[in-house]
Amino acid sequence: VGSRVCEQLVRAGVEVTSVSRRGGPPPSAAGADWAARVNWVAADATDAKALEPLLKGADAAISAVGAIFGSGQEADRANNAKPNVAAAAAAKRAGVPRYVYVSVSTQVGPAVSPLLGDGYFLGKADAEAAIGEAFGSAASLVIKPSFIYGGTEFSANPPRVSEGYGRLVDAVLSSAPARAVAGVSPGLVKLALSPPVSVDAVAAAAIAGAAGKASGAVDGKDEIEGAAAKVAPRA
């Protein structure tokens, strides 16, 4: 999601700084024209003091930082909470006026946590609480997708399917019959039948939040696409 946000912003003529542990574009963006126009910075996302000067003068901050399940409950919580709590605090002290965070749909936790534990979801909740305390709902946007698709490759960790396959699944699960079945299905079945959202829509929604065109929270495909529609399509 982060690289797609950078790409869309660059193509819109916005000056972009990306902060990550790597301090460079992801392998999927190697050689891309837009990547050469991003200021890539290496920093520890859990170090608020290190992040603060990097955020000075920014019109908005967008966080797509997160870690998928698998490190143990305490680590899953810390890996999702610590960097986002630190980034929100740093952005607030730096005077950044708006903050956007890519979290997870409220539909996912109740269905998945009985199987995989709740550390990941508690970490996301900690991050959302810190952002709400620092910025309030009027000056922030929390984007809450269930499953995101996009790109050209399949991946198990993080879970990702290609653009073509994702669009097919999206079309099927967005149909009226599929939505009707999902609406009366329990837990994991309902989640499995819920349509995914494209990474481009998530990125566009993040940009809408950064621009002040969407605030509060958008939960699930329909709300995310509604926020995304508030910004002009990116080339």
C-alpha positions as CSV (number, residue, x, y, z in Angstrom):
1,V,0.0,0.0,0.0
2,G,2.8,2.4,0.9
3,S,4.5,2.3,-2.4
4,R,1.2,2.7,-4.3
5,V,0.4,5.8,-2.2
6,C,3.9,7.2,-3.1
7,E,3.3,6.5,-6.8
8,Q,-0.1,8.2,-6.9
9,L,1.2,11.2,-5.0
10,V,4.2,11.6,-7.3
11,R,2.1,11.4,-10.4
12,A,-0.1,14.1,-8.9
13,G,2.9,16.4,-8.6
14,V,3.2,16.1,-4.8
15,E,6.6,16.1,-3.0
16,V,6.9,12.8,-1.2
17,T,9.1,11.5,1.5
18,S,8.9,7.8,2.4
19,V,10.3,6.6,5.7
20,S,11.1,2.9,6.2
21,R,13.6,0.6,7.7
22,R,15.0,-0.1,4.2
23,G,15.2,3.5,3.2
24,G,14.6,2.7,-0.4
25,P,11.9,1.6,-2.9
26,P,10.5,-1.9,-2.6
27,P,11.8,-4.5,-5.1
28,S,8.6,-4.2,-7.1
29,A,9.3,-0.5,-7.8
30,A,12.9,-1.0,-8.9
31,G,13.5,1.1,-11.9
32,A,10.1,2.8,-11.9
33,D,10.1,6.4,-13.0
34,W,8.0,7.6,-10.1
35,A,10.4,5.9,-7.5
36,A,13.2,8.2,-8.6
37,R,11.1,11.2,-7.5
38,V,10.5,10.0,-4.0
39,N,12.8,11.0,-1.1
40,W,13.5,7.6,0.5
41,V,14.7,7.9,4.1
42,A,15.9,5.1,6.4
43,A,14.7,5.4,10.0
44,D,13.4,3.4,13.0
45,A,9.7,3.8,12.9
46,T,9.5,3.2,16.7
47,D,11.8,6.1,17.5
48,A,9.5,9.2,17.7
49,K,12.5,11.5,18.3
50,A,14.1,10.4,15.0
51,L,10.8,10.7,13.1
52,E,9.9,14.2,14.3
53,P,12.4,16.2,12.3
54,L,11.5,14.1,9.2
55,L,7.9,15.2,9.6
56,K,8.5,18.9,10.1
57,G,6.7,20.9,7.4
58,A,4.7,18.0,6.1
59,D,1.1,18.7,5.0
60,A,0.1,15.2,6.1
61,A,1.4,11.9,7.3
62,I,0.2,8.5,6.0
63,S,1.1,5.3,7.8
64,A,0.8,1.9,6.2
65,V,3.2,0.3,8.7
66,G,2.1,-3.1,10.0
67,A,3.2,-6.6,10.6
68,I,1.2,-9.7,9.8
69,F,0.6,-12.6,12.2
70,G,3.2,-15.1,13.2
71,S,5.6,-13.6,15.7
72,G,3.6,-14.5,18.8
73,Q,0.8,-12.6,20.5
74,E,2.9,-10.0,22.4
75,A,5.2,-9.4,19.4
76,D,2.2,-9.2,17.0
77,R,0.7,-6.5,19.2
78,A,4.0,-4.6,19.6
79,N,4.9,-4.8,16.0
80,N,1.6,-3.1,15.0
81,A,1.3,-0.7,17.9
82,K,4.8,0.7,18.7
83,P,5.7,2.2,15.3
84,N,2.3,3.7,14.8
85,V,2.0,5.1,18.3
86,A,5.5,6.6,17.9
87,A,4.7,8.0,14.4
88,A,1.5,9.6,15.6
89,A,3.2,11.3,18.5
90,A,6.1,12.5,16.3
91,A,3.7,13.9,13.7
92,K,1.7,15.7,16.4
93,R,4.8,17.3,17.9
94,A,6.1,18.2,14.4
95,G,2.9,20.1,13.7
96,V,1.6,17.9,10.9
97,P,-2.1,18.9,10.4
98,R,-3.5,15.6,9.2
99,Y,-2.8,11.9,9.7
100,V,-3.9,8.8,7.8
101,Y,-3.5,5.2,9.0
102,V,-4.2,1.9,7.1
103,S,-5.6,-0.4,9.7
104,V,-7.9,-3.5,9.4
105,S,-11.6,-4.0,9.0
106,T,-13.7,-4.5,12.1
107,Q,-15.1,-7.6,10.4
108,V,-11.7,-9.4,10.5
109,G,-10.9,-9.6,14.2
110,P,-14.0,-11.5,15.5
111,A,-13.6,-14.0,12.6
112,V,-9.9,-14.6,12.7
113,S,-8.7,-14.0,16.3
114,P,-10.2,-17.3,17.6
115,L,-7.8,-19.1,15.2
116,L,-4.7,-16.8,15.2
117,G,-5.0,-14.9,18.4
118,D,-5.8,-11.2,19.0
119,G,-2.3,-9.7,19.3
120,Y,-2.4,-8.3,15.7
121,F,-5.8,-6.8,16.3
122,L,-4.9,-5.3,19.7
123,G,-1.9,-3.7,18.1
124,K,-4.1,-2.1,15.4
125,A,-6.5,-0.9,18.1
126,D,-3.6,0.6,20.1
127,A,-2.5,2.5,17.0
128,E,-6.0,3.7,16.2
129,A,-6.4,4.9,19.8
130,A,-3.1,6.9,19.7
131,I,-4.0,8.5,16.4
132,G,-7.5,9.4,17.7
133,E,-6.0,11.0,20.9
134,A,-3.4,12.9,18.9
135,F,-5.5,14.1,16.0
136,G,-9.1,13.5,16.7
137,S,-11.5,12.1,14.0
138,A,-11.8,15.4,12.2
139,A,-8.0,15.6,11.4
140,S,-7.4,11.9,10.7
141,L,-8.6,9.1,8.6
142,V,-8.4,5.4,9.5
143,I,-8.8,3.1,6.5
144,K,-10.0,-0.4,7.4
145,P,-9.8,-2.9,4.6
146,S,-10.4,-6.6,5.0
147,F,-8.3,-8.1,2.1
148,I,-6.4,-6.0,-0.4
149,Y,-5.4,-7.1,-3.9
150,G,-3.1,-5.6,-6.5
151,G,0.3,-6.0,-8.2
152,T,1.5,-8.8,-10.4
153,E,2.5,-11.4,-7.9
154,F,0.9,-13.8,-5.4
155,S,2.3,-13.8,-1.8
156,A,1.5,-15.7,1.3
157,N,3.2,-13.3,3.8
158,P,1.8,-10.7,3.6
159,P,-1.3,-12.2,2.0
160,R,-1.6,-10.7,-1.5
161,V,-3.1,-11.8,-4.9
162,S,-2.5,-10.3,-8.3
163,E,-4.5,-7.6,-9.9
164,G,-6.2,-9.8,-12.5
165,Y,-7.2,-12.5,-10.1
166,G,-8.2,-10.0,-7.4
167,R,-10.5,-8.2,-9.9
168,L,-12.2,-11.5,-10.8
169,V,-12.8,-12.3,-7.1
170,D,-14.0,-8.8,-6.5
171,A,-16.5,-8.9,-9.3
172,V,-17.9,-12.3,-8.1
173,L,-18.2,-11.3,-4.5
174,S,-19.5,-7.9,-5.2
175,S,-22.5,-9.4,-7.0
176,A,-25.9,-9.1,-5.4
177,P,-26.3,-12.9,-4.8
178,A,-22.9,-13.1,-3.1
179,R,-23.5,-10.1,-0.9
180,A,-26.9,-11.6,0.1
181,V,-25.3,-14.8,1.2
182,A,-22.5,-13.0,3.0
183,G,-25.0,-10.9,4.8
184,V,-26.6,-13.9,6.5
185,S,-23.4,-15.9,7.0
186,P,-21.5,-16.3,10.2
187,G,-17.9,-15.4,11.1
188,L,-15.3,-16.7,8.8
189,V,-17.8,-17.5,6.0
190,K,-19.0,-14.0,6.0
191,L,-15.5,-12.7,5.9
192,A,-14.5,-15.1,3.1
193,L,-17.5,-13.9,1.0
194,S,-16.8,-10.2,1.6
195,P,-15.4,-8.5,-1.6
196,P,-11.8,-7.4,-1.4
197,V,-10.6,-3.9,-2.3
198,S,-7.9,-2.9,-4.7
199,V,-4.6,-1.4,-3.5
200,D,-5.3,1.5,-5.8
201,A,-8.5,2.3,-4.0
202,V,-6.8,2.1,-0.6
203,A,-4.1,4.4,-1.8
204,A,-6.6,6.9,-3.2
205,A,-8.6,6.8,0.0
206,A,-5.4,7.6,1.9
207,I,-4.7,10.6,-0.3
208,A,-8.3,11.8,0.2
209,G,-7.7,11.6,3.9
210,A,-4.4,13.5,3.6
211,A,-6.1,16.2,1.5
212,G,-8.9,16.6,4.0
213,K,-11.5,15.2,1.7
214,A,-12.3,12.3,4.0
215,S,-12.1,12.0,7.8
216,G,-13.0,9.6,10.6
217,A,-12.9,6.0,9.5
218,V,-13.8,4.0,6.3
219,D,-14.5,0.4,7.0
220,G,-14.7,-2.2,4.1
221,K,-14.6,-2.0,0.4
222,D,-17.7,0.2,-0.2
223,E,-16.6,2.9,2.2
224,I,-13.0,2.8,1.1
225,E,-14.0,3.2,-2.6
226,G,-16.3,6.1,-1.6
227,A,-13.4,7.9,0.0
228,A,-11.2,7.1,-3.0
229,A,-13.7,8.6,-5.3
230,K,-13.2,12.0,-3.7
231,V,-9.9,12.5,-5.4
232,A,-9.2,12.7,-9.1
233,P,-8.0,9.4,-10.7
234,R,-4.2,9.2,-10.9
235,A,-2.5,8.5,-14.2
